[in-house]
Amino acid sequence: MNAHAGYQYVPNNITQAAAERLLGMMQERELSDYSLRVFVSGGGCSGLQYGMTFDNEARDGDATWDAHGLKVMLDPISARYLTGATISYQQD
């Protein structure tokens, strides 16, 4: 994991099942050099919106790490809100 000066990053917890499902989705879409970007946006009356996307370009200040073979990126602002969060996958 890397860090940007002035920020302390604590990676999200990503379950094995979530990592496997996301890696499968990336393989289906032929996104071999991509990472999972986790982020927050908004913040008005409706509160924060939490999201994920596949991204192939790290931005200045991003924290990056590996979770069960899945490359993950998190920007400094989102890190403040997502520290300690868990991403899981459950098929019903």
C-alpha positions as CSV (number, residue, x, y, z in Angstrom):
1,M,0.0,0.0,0.0
2,N,1.2,3.5,-0.7
3,A,0.4,6.7,1.1
4,H,0.4,10.4,0.3
5,A,2.0,12.8,2.7
6,G,-0.5,14.0,5.2
7,Y,-2.9,11.2,4.9
8,Q,-3.2,7.9,6.8
9,Y,-4.8,5.2,4.8
10,V,-6.5,2.1,6.2
11,P,-7.5,-0.2,3.4
12,N,-11.1,-1.4,3.0
13,N,-11.7,-5.0,3.9
14,I,-12.7,-6.9,0.7
15,T,-13.9,-10.4,1.3
16,Q,-12.6,-13.3,-0.7
17,A,-16.0,-13.8,-2.4
18,A,-16.2,-10.1,-3.4
19,A,-12.7,-10.1,-4.8
20,E,-13.3,-13.3,-6.8
21,R,-16.6,-11.9,-8.2
22,L,-15.0,-8.6,-9.2
23,L,-12.0,-10.4,-10.8
24,G,-14.4,-12.5,-12.7
25,M,-16.3,-9.4,-14.0
26,M,-13.0,-7.8,-15.0
27,Q,-12.0,-11.0,-16.9
28,E,-15.4,-11.1,-18.7
29,R,-14.9,-7.5,-19.8
30,E,-11.2,-8.1,-20.7
31,L,-10.0,-5.5,-18.2
32,S,-6.6,-7.1,-17.5
33,D,-4.7,-4.0,-16.4
34,Y,-7.5,-2.4,-14.4
35,S,-8.1,-1.9,-10.7
36,L,-11.2,-1.5,-8.6
37,R,-11.7,2.1,-7.7
38,V,-13.8,2.6,-4.5
39,F,-15.1,6.2,-3.9
40,V,-17.6,8.5,-2.3
41,S,-19.3,11.4,-4.1
42,G,-22.0,14.0,-3.3
43,G,-22.7,15.0,0.2
44,G,-25.7,17.3,-0.2
45,C,-29.1,16.8,1.3
46,S,-29.2,13.1,0.2
47,G,-25.8,12.4,1.9
48,L,-22.9,10.5,0.4
49,Q,-23.1,8.2,-2.5
50,Y,-20.8,5.2,-2.4
51,G,-19.5,3.7,-5.6
52,M,-17.1,1.4,-7.3
53,T,-15.8,1.3,-10.9
54,F,-13.0,-0.3,-12.8
55,D,-10.1,2.1,-13.6
56,N,-6.7,1.7,-15.2
57,E,-5.1,4.9,-14.1
58,A,-4.0,5.8,-10.6
59,R,-4.3,9.4,-9.6
60,D,-1.9,11.5,-7.6
61,G,-2.5,10.6,-3.9
62,D,-4.3,7.4,-4.4
63,A,-3.8,4.6,-1.9
64,T,-3.3,1.3,-3.8
65,W,-3.2,-2.3,-2.4
66,D,-3.9,-5.9,-3.3
67,A,-6.9,-7.7,-1.8
68,H,-7.0,-11.4,-2.6
69,G,-5.4,-10.7,-6.0
70,L,-7.6,-7.7,-6.8
71,K,-5.9,-4.4,-7.2
72,V,-7.7,-1.6,-5.4
73,M,-7.4,2.2,-5.5
74,L,-8.8,4.8,-3.1
75,D,-8.5,8.5,-3.3
76,P,-7.6,10.6,-0.2
77,I,-11.0,12.2,0.3
78,S,-12.9,8.9,-0.1
79,A,-10.4,7.3,2.3
80,R,-11.7,9.5,5.1
81,Y,-15.2,8.1,4.7
82,L,-14.4,4.5,3.8
83,T,-11.7,3.6,6.3
84,G,-12.7,0.4,8.0
85,A,-15.6,-0.4,5.5
86,T,-16.1,-3.9,4.2
87,I,-17.0,-4.8,0.7
88,S,-18.6,-8.2,0.4
89,Y,-20.5,-10.2,-2.1
90,Q,-23.4,-12.6,-1.5
91,Q,-25.3,-14.4,-4.2
92,D,-29.0,-15.2,-3.3
